[in-house]
Amino acid sequence: MSKHAKTVLQALRKAPQFAEVENPDSITRLGGLTNLVHRVDMGDTSVIVRIAGDGTEEYIDRTVEVHNAEAAARAGVSPRVIFAEPASGLMISETVPDVETMSPELFATRGGSPARAGIALAKLHTSGETFQFRFELFAMIDDYLNILSTKDVELPEGYDGVVAAANPIKQVLESANITLAPCHCDPLCENFLDDGTVMWIVDWEYSGMNDPLWDVGDLSVEAGMNARQDSELMTAYFGRPATAAETGRMVIYKAMCDLLWTLWGLIQHADGNPAEDFWAYATGRFERCKALMQDPAFQAHVDAVRAG
């Protein structure tokens, strides 16, 4: 057994029901930018073992994550948490059978997948569950900037100017009297699992109470959705065509999520995370944010939200 597999097995054994496991059938590495995630198969039992990445404790509250993951499972959109150790970030959860881990390519080619994602998000947002933590976009930007001030890394050129341009948007959103809902807040394509009938959602590290249209706009960005896919996503989400104000909020969050995740990427870059080229990730997201905010249509979306 490899050193890597031994580490996963040791983590698995922390759960009382798996304490005696010696030789699982297989240990398979899955995706994940910041954590070690593995599927462990043991006869008729299959679980996901998530070992937290180094440094993630700086910006992720694992106690909150466990609470929200369990609430999402009750809402019927996420697998059941079997065991969690917030102090270390270890989480063991059920495996969803016969699913595809989504990607931008699969959202474009698997028929009906934007609609299934919209239905799953609506199910979460209307579940009546309450998540711990309030996901506050502009406070998080400030928090990430504070973290970066302690690290040897530069912001992309022009970042301060874009943050300043976003300040009026903050005021528009605050005046819109938005009802908060339990939100995923980090809807990467890979956090959606599709069996062709139902979409499941996993990974609740950044989850919290938020404007539900953050999840919709952020997923659109992550999946690189075109106008047709956006319409399918939004219509399934609302069960009707979206209003101009609803569409405006979704588009605003497309820009704002890129603004936030630019800083997150810079933190990963500064921490030396080897999962990918996080400098390219951060600067790519920043350029996309600038392009959307400088599009003449963007102001019309802001005005639609202001008008209500």
C-alpha positions as CSV (number, residue, x, y, z in Angstrom):
1,M,0.0,0.0,0.0
2,S,1.4,3.4,-1.0
3,K,2.1,6.1,1.6
4,H,-0.8,8.1,0.2
5,A,-3.2,5.3,0.6
6,K,-2.1,4.7,4.1
7,T,-2.8,8.3,5.0
8,V,-6.4,7.9,3.6
9,L,-6.9,4.6,5.5
10,Q,-5.7,6.2,8.7
11,A,-8.2,9.0,8.3
12,L,-11.0,6.5,7.4
13,R,-10.3,4.6,10.6
14,K,-11.1,7.6,12.8
15,A,-14.7,6.9,12.1
16,P,-15.9,4.3,14.7
17,Q,-17.7,2.2,12.1
18,F,-14.5,1.9,10.0
19,A,-12.0,1.6,12.8
20,E,-11.2,-2.1,11.9
21,V,-10.9,-1.7,8.1
22,E,-7.6,-3.2,7.0
23,N,-7.7,-3.7,3.2
24,P,-10.3,-1.8,1.3
25,D,-11.1,-2.9,-2.2
26,S,-9.8,0.3,-3.7
27,I,-8.8,3.9,-2.8
28,T,-9.3,6.3,-5.7
29,R,-8.1,9.9,-5.8
30,L,-10.8,12.3,-6.9
31,G,-10.6,16.0,-7.9
32,G,-10.1,18.9,-5.5
33,L,-8.1,22.1,-5.7
34,T,-7.2,22.5,-2.0
35,N,-8.0,19.2,-0.3
36,L,-7.2,15.5,-0.7
37,V,-10.4,13.8,-1.7
38,H,-10.6,10.0,-2.2
39,R,-13.3,7.4,-2.8
40,V,-12.9,4.3,-0.7
41,D,-14.7,1.1,-1.7
42,M,-15.2,-1.7,0.8
43,G,-17.5,-4.5,-0.4
44,D,-21.0,-3.1,-0.6
45,T,-19.9,0.2,1.1
46,S,-18.4,3.2,-0.6
47,V,-17.5,6.5,1.1
48,I,-15.8,9.8,0.2
49,V,-12.9,10.7,2.5
50,R,-11.9,14.4,2.5
51,I,-8.7,15.4,4.2
52,A,-8.3,19.2,4.5
53,G,-5.5,20.9,2.7
54,D,-2.7,22.7,4.5
55,G,-3.4,26.3,5.3
56,T,-7.2,26.1,4.7
57,E,-7.9,26.7,8.4
58,E,-6.9,30.3,7.7
59,Y,-10.1,31.0,5.8
60,I,-12.5,28.0,6.4
61,D,-14.4,27.4,9.6
62,R,-14.8,23.6,9.6
63,T,-17.4,23.6,12.4
64,V,-19.6,25.8,10.2
65,E,-18.9,23.6,7.2
66,V,-20.1,20.4,9.0
67,H,-23.3,22.1,10.3
68,N,-24.1,23.3,6.8
69,A,-23.2,20.0,5.1
70,E,-25.6,18.2,7.4
71,A,-28.3,20.8,6.7
72,A,-27.8,20.4,3.0
73,A,-28.2,16.6,3.4
74,R,-31.5,17.2,5.2
75,A,-32.6,19.4,2.3
76,G,-32.1,16.5,0.0
77,V,-29.4,18.0,-2.2
78,S,-26.2,16.5,-0.7
79,P,-25.0,13.1,0.5
80,R,-25.2,12.3,4.2
81,V,-22.2,13.1,6.4
82,I,-21.0,9.9,8.1
83,F,-18.2,11.3,10.3
84,A,-16.6,14.7,10.7
85,E,-13.6,16.0,12.8
86,P,-13.8,19.8,12.5
87,A,-10.4,20.2,14.3
88,S,-8.6,18.5,11.5
89,G,-11.0,19.1,8.7
90,L,-11.6,15.4,8.1
91,M,-15.0,14.6,6.6
92,I,-16.4,11.2,5.5
93,S,-19.6,11.1,3.6
94,E,-21.7,8.8,1.6
95,T,-21.0,8.2,-2.1
96,V,-23.8,9.1,-4.6
97,P,-24.0,6.1,-7.0
98,D,-23.9,6.3,-10.8
99,V,-23.2,10.0,-11.2
100,E,-21.0,12.1,-13.5
101,T,-18.9,14.8,-11.9
102,M,-19.8,17.8,-13.9
103,S,-17.5,20.1,-15.9
104,P,-18.1,23.0,-18.2
105,E,-18.0,20.6,-21.1
106,L,-20.6,18.3,-19.5
107,F,-22.9,21.2,-18.7
108,A,-22.8,22.0,-22.4
109,T,-23.3,18.5,-23.7
110,R,-25.5,16.6,-21.1
111,G,-29.0,17.5,-22.1
112,G,-31.0,19.3,-19.4
113,S,-28.1,19.6,-17.0
114,P,-28.5,23.4,-16.5
115,A,-32.1,22.9,-15.7
116,R,-31.3,20.1,-13.2
117,A,-28.8,22.3,-11.5
118,G,-31.3,25.1,-11.3
119,I,-33.8,22.7,-9.7
120,A,-31.2,21.5,-7.2
121,L,-30.3,25.1,-6.2
122,A,-33.9,26.0,-5.8
123,K,-34.5,23.0,-3.6
124,L,-31.7,24.1,-1.4
125,H,-32.7,27.7,-1.3
126,T,-36.3,27.0,-0.5
127,S,-35.6,24.2,2.0
128,G,-36.2,26.3,5.1
129,E,-32.8,25.2,6.5
130,T,-30.6,27.8,8.2
131,F,-26.9,27.7,7.5
132,Q,-24.4,29.0,10.0
133,F,-22.2,31.9,8.7
134,R,-23.4,34.9,6.7
135,F,-21.6,35.0,3.3
136,E,-20.9,38.7,2.9
137,L,-19.2,39.4,-0.4
138,F,-17.6,42.7,0.4
139,A,-16.5,41.8,3.9
140,M,-14.9,38.6,2.5
141,I,-13.0,40.7,-0.1
142,D,-11.7,42.8,2.8
143,D,-10.8,39.6,4.7
144,Y,-8.9,38.1,1.8
145,L,-7.1,41.4,1.2
146,N,-6.0,41.3,4.9
147,I,-4.7,37.7,4.5
148,L,-2.8,38.7,1.3
149,S,-1.2,41.7,3.2
150,T,0.7,39.1,5.2
151,K,2.0,37.3,2.2
152,D,4.5,38.0,-0.5
153,V,2.2,38.4,-3.5
154,E,1.0,41.3,-5.7
155,L,-2.5,42.1,-6.8
156,P,-3.2,42.2,-10.6
157,E,-2.8,45.6,-12.0
158,G,-6.0,47.7,-11.7
159,Y,-7.6,45.6,-9.0
160,D,-8.1,48.5,-6.6
161,G,-9.9,50.4,-9.3
162,V,-12.3,47.6,-10.0
163,V,-13.0,47.2,-6.3
164,A,-13.8,50.9,-6.1
165,A,-16.1,50.6,-9.1
166,A,-18.0,47.8,-7.3
167,N,-18.8,50.0,-4.3
168,P,-21.9,51.5,-5.9
169,I,-23.1,48.0,-6.7
170,K,-22.8,47.1,-3.0
171,Q,-25.2,49.9,-2.2
172,V,-27.7,48.8,-4.9
173,L,-27.7,45.3,-3.6
174,E,-28.1,46.4,0.0
175,S,-31.1,48.5,-1.0
176,A,-32.9,45.6,-2.7
177,N,-34.2,44.0,0.5
178,I,-33.1,40.6,-0.6
179,T,-34.3,37.6,1.4
180,L,-31.3,35.4,2.4
181,A,-31.3,31.7,1.9
182,P,-28.9,28.8,2.6
183,C,-26.4,28.9,-0.3
184,H,-23.5,26.9,-1.5
185,C,-21.5,30.0,-2.4
186,D,-18.8,28.1,-4.3
187,P,-20.7,26.3,-7.1
188,L,-17.8,25.0,-9.1
189,C,-19.0,22.6,-11.8
190,E,-17.1,19.8,-10.0
191,N,-19.3,20.3,-7.0
192,F,-22.3,19.1,-9.0
193,L,-22.9,15.4,-9.5
194,D,-25.5,14.4,-12.1
195,D,-27.2,11.0,-12.6
196,G,-29.2,12.3,-15.6
197,T,-32.3,12.7,-13.5
198,V,-31.2,14.5,-10.4
199,M,-28.3,16.9,-9.7
200,W,-26.5,16.6,-6.3
201,I,-24.3,19.2,-4.7
202,V,-21.2,18.6,-2.6
203,D,-18.5,20.6,-0.8
204,W,-19.8,23.1,1.7
205,E,-16.6,24.8,2.7
206,Y,-17.7,28.3,1.7
207,S,-21.5,27.9,2.3
208,G,-23.6,30.3,4.3
209,M,-26.7,32.5,4.2
210,N,-26.6,34.6,1.1
211,D,-28.6,36.1,-1.8
212,P,-29.6,32.9,-3.6
213,L,-28.9,34.4,-7.0
214,W,-25.2,34.4,-6.1
215,D,-25.2,30.6,-6.6
216,V,-27.0,30.9,-9.9
217,G,-24.6,33.6,-11.3
218,D,-21.5,32.0,-9.9
219,L,-22.5,28.6,-11.5
220,S,-23.1,30.3,-14.8
221,V,-19.6,31.7,-14.7
222,E,-17.9,28.4,-13.6
223,A,-19.7,26.5,-16.3
224,G,-19.1,29.1,-19.0
225,M,-22.8,29.1,-19.8
226,N,-24.1,30.9,-22.9
227,A,-27.3,32.9,-23.1
228,R,-29.4,29.8,-23.9
229,Q,-28.0,27.8,-21.0
230,D,-28.5,30.8,-18.7
231,S,-32.1,31.0,-19.7
232,E,-32.5,27.2,-19.1
233,L,-30.9,27.5,-15.7
234,M,-32.9,30.5,-14.6
235,T,-36.3,29.3,-15.9
236,A,-35.9,25.9,-14.2
237,Y,-34.8,27.7,-11.0
238,F,-37.8,30.0,-10.8
239,G,-40.3,27.7,-12.6
240,R,-40.9,30.7,-14.9
241,P,-38.9,33.3,-16.9
242,A,-36.8,35.5,-14.7
243,T,-37.7,39.2,-14.3
244,A,-35.3,41.9,-15.4
245,A,-34.3,42.6,-11.7
246,E,-33.6,38.9,-11.1
247,T,-31.5,38.6,-14.3
248,G,-29.7,41.8,-13.2
249,R,-28.7,40.3,-9.8
250,M,-27.5,37.1,-11.5
251,V,-25.3,39.1,-13.9
252,I,-23.9,41.3,-11.2
253,Y,-22.9,38.2,-9.3
254,K,-21.2,36.9,-12.4
255,A,-18.8,39.8,-12.1
256,M,-18.6,39.9,-8.3
257,C,-17.7,36.2,-8.0
258,D,-14.8,36.7,-10.3
259,L,-13.7,39.6,-8.2
260,L,-13.8,37.5,-5.0
261,W,-12.2,34.4,-6.4
262,T,-9.4,36.4,-7.9
263,L,-8.2,37.1,-4.3
264,W,-8.8,33.5,-3.3
265,G,-6.6,32.4,-6.2
266,L,-3.9,34.8,-5.1
267,I,-4.0,33.3,-1.6
268,Q,-3.5,29.8,-3.1
269,H,-0.7,31.1,-5.3
270,A,1.0,32.7,-2.2
271,D,0.6,29.5,-0.3
272,G,2.3,27.5,-3.0
273,N,-0.7,25.3,-3.7
274,P,0.5,23.0,-6.5
275,A,-2.9,21.9,-7.7
276,E,-2.8,24.3,-10.6
277,D,-1.3,27.6,-11.8
278,F,-3.2,29.9,-9.4
279,W,-1.6,33.1,-10.7
280,A,-3.0,32.4,-14.2
281,Y,-6.3,31.4,-12.5
282,A,-6.5,34.7,-10.6
283,T,-5.5,37.0,-13.4
284,G,-7.8,35.2,-15.8
285,R,-10.8,35.7,-13.5
286,F,-9.8,39.3,-12.9
287,E,-9.7,40.1,-16.6
288,R,-13.1,38.4,-17.1
289,C,-14.6,40.5,-14.3
290,K,-13.2,43.7,-15.8
291,A,-14.6,42.8,-19.2
292,L,-18.1,42.2,-17.9
293,M,-18.2,45.3,-15.7
294,Q,-17.0,47.4,-18.7
295,D,-19.7,46.0,-21.0
296,P,-22.3,48.8,-21.7
297,A,-25.1,46.3,-20.9
298,F,-23.8,45.8,-17.3
299,Q,-25.1,49.2,-16.1
300,A,-28.5,48.3,-17.5
301,H,-28.5,45.2,-15.2
302,V,-27.5,47.3,-12.2
303,D,-30.3,49.8,-13.1
304,A,-32.8,47.0,-13.3
305,V,-31.9,45.8,-9.8
306,R,-32.1,49.4,-8.5
307,A,-35.6,49.7,-10.0
308,G,-36.7,46.5,-8.4
